Amino acid sequence: MTDQIELAAPAERPAVEPRVNAARIAADLQQFGELGATGAGVTRLAYTPAERQAHDLMARRMRDAGLTVSVDAFGNSYGLRPGTDPSLPAIGFGSHLDTVPNGGRFDGAVGTLGALEVMRALQDAGVETRHPLLLVVFAAEEGARFGAPCLGSKAITGILSERDLDRLKDANGVTLRSAIASVGLDPGALATVRWPPRYLAAFLEMHIEQARVLETEGKGVGLIDFVAGSTRFRLTLSGRADHSGATPMRLRQDALAAAAEIVLGLEALARDPRRRSTVATVGRLELSPNSITTVPARAVLGIDVRDVDSDRQREVARQAVDLARRVGERRRVGVEVELITDNSPVVLPVWLRQLLGEACHELDVEFRVMNSGAGHDAAYVSTQYPAAMIFVPSREGISHSPEEWTSVADVARGAEVMLRSVLHVDRRLSTAGT
């Protein structure tokens, strides 16, 4: 999206300043945290009944806030608040409600429930906006089930293809198409899900940081300039199953030993001091036959390489594949490579981030501009519409874990920034086309 856009002079503020209600946010976080609870953690995988249950509860909350609710064929949920000028595109904001297996209660939920509180605060204060406001709850943001993230936001931007519906499968071999249909949605209606060109004037997403920079520096929020790109691929190593006691070491074709060498080699590539923003992870490892008395015949690795620099991102991914092939040849282990996703880094527009910065100054909230190493729905929305992100602190940087924690005070502060930012965008965008 372009960084050039016409902004009007600051407009007068409403007579009654809307304010978020921290107690409501706390109650929402508690209630949504009980959906899909697994002990201390939460499991609401993409396109499962638990995820849909969360969307259903969110729909009830949006109706209570006076919003008109709808759900598209891919399970993205919407709550619309009309503006005084129906010819203007909407200002969108929101996040997601699905989780990783045994994840935390804050990832995604903070942005979604913060957006809900923005709508309720406006309703409480009786504040009208020129633009319609659209609360968006994306489906299937986490890549834990199908290996590919942000499926709902990829669908609305046209990035998700018909081929992806059958190509992407979970660990049990269930295709994305089948999973979508299994919860009563319509994967055959992909073309109807895509948003039209002038659908949004801007999109804002609040999210937990999932790192410890804000906490360490004592900043209230982070405003995001870059979102890292991600290259994900699957390595299948094929050796030979042999008796663990009878087979001499020199004769083994051990798929796991090859995998171990590749894992450490990948770590070394990412830790190269010339690549300060590169991260690489082997987050999934499947073994066969997975028996203590058998030399592993097969190992499947799920690899994720990320960077805010696209050249470094893809260079490390290529070097990882080259490394795997060298290891495989030396150890007499077959190597197959399957690309899952390859997404470039995203630069978010400066003008929109500056409006968020103005909101922070008015609220006396200390902030810093920072990168996001994690992918987010806003990054995909930004391929079609201006988008911005607000981070709130994560205690000790822990995320994707039951120990994930962000204080209600921090969530409320972020929601206040988002509320003030929505009003800034509404008042400051030129009426010509936006």
C-alpha positions, 0 to 999 in steps of 0.5 A: 500500500502507498505511504502517500495519502491526504490527511485533513487537519485535526477535527474537534473532539466529541463532547463526551470522550469515550473510554474503555472499561477495564473490568469488562475486558477482564471479564471477557478474557476470563470467559473466552479463556474457558472455551477450549480450556486444557488445564492451564492452557487453551486449545482452539485449533482452526476449523474445530468446534472449539474455534467456532464456539468462540466465534459464536460467543463473540457474535453474541457479544457484538450484537449486545454492543449494537453491531450487525453481525455476519459470518462469511463462508470461511468463518470470518466473523464481522460486526458492523457499526454504521457511520454517518456517511455510508459512501465511505469505506469502513475502518476495520479492526480486530484479530483472531480467536483460534490458538495453538495446541495448549496455548495461552488465553491472550494471543489473538483474544486481546486484539479481538476483545480490545476491538469489542471494547472499542465498539462498546465504549463508542456506544456508551458515549454515543459517539458517531463516526463518519466512516462505518466501523467494522470489527473483524474476527479472522478464522484460522490465524494460527498455522499450528493445524495446517502449517500455513498461517492466517488462512482467514485473512488470506481468503479475504485478500485473494491470497488463498487459492482453490489449490490450497484447499486440497494441498494443505492438510493437518497431521491426520491427513484432513484437508483444509477443504474438509475441515472448513466443511466439517464445521458447517462452512462452505469452502466452495465459496472462496470467491465470495469471501474476497473483500472488494477494493474499497472495502476498508479505509484502514485496518488496525490490529492490537496484539500481544508482543510475544517477546520481552522488549516492551516489558524490558524497556518499560514501554506501554505499547509498540507500534509496528513498522515491519512484519517479518516474512516466513518461509515454511517447508517440510523435509522428509528424510528416508533412511532404513529401519534396522535392529538397534542392537544388531546393526553396526554404526557404520552401516546405518542409514539413520534418518533421525541422526541426519535430522539432528545434524540438520537441526543444528546446522539450521541453528548455526545458519540463523545464529550467524552474527551477520543475520541479526534479525533471522530466526529459524525453527524446527517446530515439528518432528515426526519419526517412524517407526518410532521404536526404541529398538529400531533405527529410525527409517523416516523423519519429517521436519517442519521448518520455519525461517523468518526475517524482516529482510526477504533476501536473508529469509530466502537465503537461509531457507535455500542454505538449509535445503542445501545442507539437508541434501549434503547431509542426506548424501553423506549419510545415505538418506533420501531427502524430499523438500515440500514448500508449505508457504513463502511469504515476504516481509511487509512494510506497514504505512508510515502515515497510519503509524504516525496517527497511532503515535499521535494517539499515544502522545495524547494519552501520555502512553510511552511507545516505541516503533518496532518490528514484529517477528511473528506473522499477523492477519494485519500483514495480509490485510496490508497487501490490499488496504492500509494497516497498522499494528499495536503491541502490548507487553507480554510478561517475560515474553512468553507466548504460545504457552499456558504461561502466556500473560498480559495484564488487564491494565496493559490490555486496557491501555492498548485498547485506549490507544486503538480507540483514540486511533480509530477516531483519529483515522475517522476524522483525519482521512480526507473525505475524497475517496476515504 
